[in-house]
């Protein structure tokens, strides 16, 4: 036979099995565990109850808060009391109470003045029929409720129909009050009766503001007035008066 040929087969090394498991260096394990625990603590809900709203403070804050209409201010406590006294018979304050608002308990409270009443007074002619019905159907104990919000800024709004009525009464009262205000245009004299022959009550300076009152008798060219914040009343010549509005 001819010369033999030899074939040499080279054995290539078989690739070892690749371990795809990621192994953290031993010095990073405590850091990773700590991070996982931190995230778990952050994501878990807090079991501490939310802080309770200080409703007693809300009562005091609402009572002292002021509302303004046409340049005249009044506290909400005065507004609420005057409403009950002018609208209902034998209106008496029982207490003030407050509770967190069901809608926004963290930032809002319902503050209520509780009053006892014995029926409604005769309404003014311009009072709407639904308000007259509300007053006539009032139970012996009523609550005038205000929504006191402290989100971003203090905001006070009516929380029930009695509070809505209270705001309307407040505005009508101020409108009527301003309509009665007169300014004395020149130095004048306040007399006990309609005429210069009557005794002098007081000398009145120009610029003084007086309030028109219901006169005990009719008299041409004379007005029956009262000095504000006093019980001093008398007659003054109409030519010395000018409406404030």
C-alpha positions as CSV (number, residue, x, y, z in Angstrom):
1,X,0.0,0.0,0.0
2,X,1.1,3.5,-0.5
3,X,2.2,5.6,2.3
4,X,-0.3,5.7,5.2
5,X,-1.9,9.0,6.0
6,X,-2.6,9.8,9.5
7,X,-5.3,12.3,10.6
8,X,-4.8,14.0,13.8
9,X,-8.0,15.1,15.7
10,X,-7.4,18.0,18.1
11,X,-9.7,18.0,21.1
12,X,-10.9,21.4,21.9
13,X,-11.7,22.0,25.6
14,X,-15.4,21.8,26.4
15,X,-16.8,25.2,27.7
16,X,-17.6,25.1,31.4
17,X,-21.3,25.6,32.5
18,X,-21.9,29.3,32.9
19,X,-23.4,30.2,36.4
20,X,-25.8,33.1,35.8
21,X,-26.4,33.7,39.6
22,X,-25.2,37.1,40.6
23,X,-23.2,37.0,43.8
24,X,-22.7,40.2,45.7
25,X,-19.3,40.6,47.3
26,X,-19.5,39.8,51.0
27,X,-18.8,43.4,52.0
28,X,-21.9,44.7,50.2
29,X,-24.4,42.4,51.9
30,X,-25.1,44.5,55.0
31,X,-25.6,47.5,52.8
32,X,-28.1,45.8,50.6
33,X,-30.1,44.3,53.5
34,X,-30.2,47.7,55.2
35,X,-31.5,49.3,52.0
36,X,-34.2,46.7,51.7
37,X,-35.3,47.2,55.3
38,X,-35.4,51.0,54.8
39,X,-37.6,50.7,51.7
40,X,-39.9,48.2,53.6
41,X,-40.3,50.6,56.5
42,X,-41.1,53.5,54.1
43,X,-43.7,51.6,52.1
44,X,-45.4,50.0,55.1
45,X,-48.5,52.1,56.3
46,X,-48.1,53.9,59.6
47,X,-50.0,52.5,62.5
48,X,-49.9,55.7,64.5
49,X,-53.3,57.4,64.6
50,X,-53.4,60.9,63.0
51,X,-53.3,63.8,65.5
52,X,-56.7,64.9,66.7
53,X,-57.9,68.4,65.7
54,X,-58.1,70.9,68.6
55,X,-61.7,71.7,68.3
56,X,-61.7,73.9,71.4
57,X,-59.2,76.2,69.8
58,X,-61.4,76.2,66.6
59,X,-64.3,77.5,68.7
60,X,-62.3,80.4,70.1
61,X,-60.8,81.2,66.7
62,X,-64.2,81.4,65.0
63,X,-65.8,83.5,67.8
64,X,-63.0,86.1,67.4
65,X,-62.9,86.0,63.6
66,X,-64.3,89.1,61.9
67,X,-66.6,89.4,58.9
68,X,-66.9,92.7,57.0
69,X,-69.8,94.1,54.9
70,X,-69.9,97.6,53.5
71,X,-67.0,98.7,55.7
72,X,-68.7,97.6,59.0
73,X,-67.1,94.6,60.8
74,X,-68.4,92.2,63.4
75,X,-67.2,89.0,65.0
76,X,-68.9,85.7,64.0
77,X,-69.9,85.3,67.6
78,X,-71.7,88.7,67.6
79,X,-73.2,87.9,64.2
80,X,-74.6,84.6,65.4
81,X,-76.0,86.0,68.7
82,X,-77.6,89.0,67.0
83,X,-79.2,86.7,64.4
84,X,-80.9,84.6,67.1
85,X,-82.0,87.6,69.2
86,X,-83.5,89.5,66.3
87,X,-85.1,86.5,64.6
88,X,-86.5,84.4,67.4
89,X,-88.4,84.9,70.6
90,X,-86.5,84.3,73.9
91,X,-83.4,83.2,72.1
92,X,-80.7,82.1,74.6
93,X,-77.3,80.7,74.0
94,X,-76.8,77.2,75.5
95,X,-73.2,76.5,74.4
96,X,-70.7,76.4,71.5
97,X,-69.5,73.0,70.2
98,X,-67.3,71.8,67.5
99,X,-66.2,68.6,65.7
100,X,-63.8,67.8,62.8
101,X,-65.4,68.0,59.4
102,X,-66.3,64.6,58.0
103,X,-65.0,65.7,54.6
104,X,-61.7,67.2,55.7
105,X,-61.1,66.4,59.4
106,X,-57.4,67.5,59.3
107,X,-58.0,71.0,58.0
108,X,-61.7,71.8,58.7
109,X,-64.1,71.9,61.7
110,X,-67.8,72.4,62.1
111,X,-68.4,75.0,64.8
112,X,-72.0,75.4,66.1
113,X,-73.7,77.8,68.4
114,X,-76.6,76.0,70.2
115,X,-79.6,78.1,71.2
116,X,-83.0,77.7,72.7
117,X,-85.8,79.6,71.0
118,X,-89.6,80.0,71.5
119,X,-90.9,80.7,68.0
120,X,-90.0,83.2,65.4
121,X,-90.5,87.0,65.4
122,X,-92.6,88.7,62.8
123,X,-90.4,88.7,59.6
124,X,-89.5,91.8,57.6
125,X,-91.5,92.2,54.3
126,X,-88.5,91.4,52.1
127,X,-87.7,88.0,53.8
128,X,-88.1,85.1,51.3
129,X,-91.0,82.6,51.9
130,X,-88.6,79.7,52.3
131,X,-86.8,81.5,55.1
132,X,-90.0,82.4,56.8
133,X,-90.9,78.7,56.7
134,X,-87.5,77.7,58.1
135,X,-88.0,80.1,61.1
136,X,-91.6,79.1,61.8
137,X,-90.6,75.4,61.8
138,X,-87.6,75.8,64.1
139,X,-87.5,73.3,67.0
140,X,-87.0,74.5,70.6
141,X,-83.2,74.0,70.2
142,X,-81.4,75.1,67.0
143,X,-77.8,75.1,65.9
144,X,-76.2,77.8,63.8
145,X,-73.3,75.9,62.1
146,X,-70.2,77.4,60.5
147,X,-67.5,75.5,58.4
148,X,-64.1,76.7,59.8
149,X,-61.3,75.8,57.3
150,X,-57.6,76.4,57.9
151,X,-56.3,75.0,54.6
152,X,-53.8,77.6,53.3
153,X,-55.8,80.4,54.9
154,X,-58.7,80.8,57.3
155,X,-62.1,80.5,55.6
156,X,-65.5,80.6,57.2
157,X,-68.6,79.6,55.4
158,X,-72.2,78.7,56.3
159,X,-72.7,75.0,57.1
160,X,-76.5,74.9,57.4
161,X,-79.6,77.0,56.6
162,X,-79.6,78.8,59.9
163,X,-76.1,80.2,59.2
164,X,-77.2,81.2,55.6
165,X,-80.1,83.1,57.2
166,X,-77.7,84.7,59.8
167,X,-75.6,86.1,57.0
168,X,-78.6,87.5,55.2
169,X,-79.9,89.1,58.4
170,X,-76.5,90.6,59.1
171,X,-76.4,92.2,55.6
172,X,-80.0,93.5,55.8
173,X,-79.2,95.0,59.3
174,X,-76.2,96.9,58.0
175,X,-78.1,98.1,54.9
176,X,-80.9,99.5,57.1
177,X,-78.3,100.9,59.5
178,X,-76.5,102.8,56.8
179,X,-79.7,104.1,55.3
180,X,-80.4,105.7,58.7
181,X,-77.0,107.4,59.0
182,X,-77.0,111.2,58.5
183,X,-74.1,113.6,58.5
184,X,-74.4,117.1,60.1
185,X,-73.4,119.6,57.5
186,X,-73.0,122.6,59.8
187,X,-72.9,123.2,63.5
188,X,-76.4,122.6,64.9
189,X,-78.4,122.2,68.0
190,X,-80.2,119.0,69.2
191,X,-83.5,120.1,70.8
192,X,-85.8,118.2,73.1
193,X,-88.7,118.9,70.7
194,X,-89.3,119.9,67.1
195,X,-88.6,123.6,67.3
196,X,-86.1,126.1,68.5
197,X,-88.4,127.0,71.4
198,X,-87.7,123.6,73.1
199,X,-84.8,123.0,75.6
200,X,-81.4,122.2,74.1
201,X,-80.2,118.7,74.5
202,X,-76.7,119.1,73.0
203,X,-74.7,121.1,70.6
204,X,-73.7,119.1,67.5
205,X,-70.5,119.7,65.5
206,X,-70.3,119.6,61.7
207,X,-69.3,116.2,60.5
208,X,-71.1,114.3,63.3
209,X,-72.9,111.2,62.2
210,X,-76.5,110.8,63.6
211,X,-79.0,108.0,63.3
212,X,-82.6,108.6,62.2
213,X,-85.1,107.2,64.7
214,X,-88.8,106.5,64.6
215,X,-90.3,109.9,65.6
216,X,-92.8,110.0,68.5
217,X,-94.7,112.6,66.4
218,X,-94.7,114.0,62.9
219,X,-93.1,117.4,62.4
220,X,-92.3,119.1,59.1
221,X,-88.7,120.1,58.5
222,X,-87.4,118.4,61.7
223,X,-85.8,115.0,62.1
224,X,-85.8,112.8,65.2
225,X,-82.2,111.4,65.7
226,X,-80.0,109.6,68.1
227,X,-76.3,109.9,68.7
228,X,-74.7,106.5,67.9
229,X,-73.6,104.3,70.8
230,X,-75.6,106.4,73.2
231,X,-79.2,106.8,74.3
232,X,-79.2,110.6,73.6
233,X,-82.0,111.5,71.2
234,X,-83.5,114.7,70.1
235,X,-84.8,116.9,67.2
236,X,-82.6,118.6,64.6
237,X,-83.5,120.8,61.6
238,X,-83.5,118.8,58.4
239,X,-81.6,121.5,56.6
240,X,-78.5,120.6,58.7
241,X,-78.6,116.9,57.7
242,X,-77.3,115.0,54.6
243,X,-77.6,111.3,53.9
244,X,-74.3,109.4,54.4
245,X,-74.7,107.2,51.4
